[in-house]
């Protein structure tokens, strides 16, 4: 017969729960700062305040608005499978409003973190939210860069 003592688990007394939580918080802060830096340039090109890129949920709402979409799409990120649709639409619209090609849209969908740095600090110009309604390449050279009113 198997005794109950064979099923007990022991924990390592050297692992401090505070250290685990602290490590998690440090990683969280680092990732928030890096994502804010990645989006900061896009926000600046779109005429938004750069500090908005560092507010976790708010920055996502603003990013959708920069892409010419409703900020309510952030809620789609909470719904399984619909979140994939939201990410793909965001990538397509971001590529369009920054005058990029369909290839860049695919890269944004697959490697958003890296591509946000590309859009932020590369030569991409913000064409405005109306560019998200046009097909790819429909106004990359013809339209001047978007200048937001009142900013």
Buried (B, 14 or more C-beta within 10 A) or exposed (E): EEEEEEEEEEEEEEEEEEEEEEEEEEEEEEEBEEBBBBBBBBBBBBBBEBEBBBEEEEBBBBBBBBBBBEBEBBEBBEEEEEBEEBBBBBBBBBBBBBBBEBEBBBBBBEEBEEBBBBBBBEEBBBBBBEBBEBEBEEBBEEBEEBEEEEE
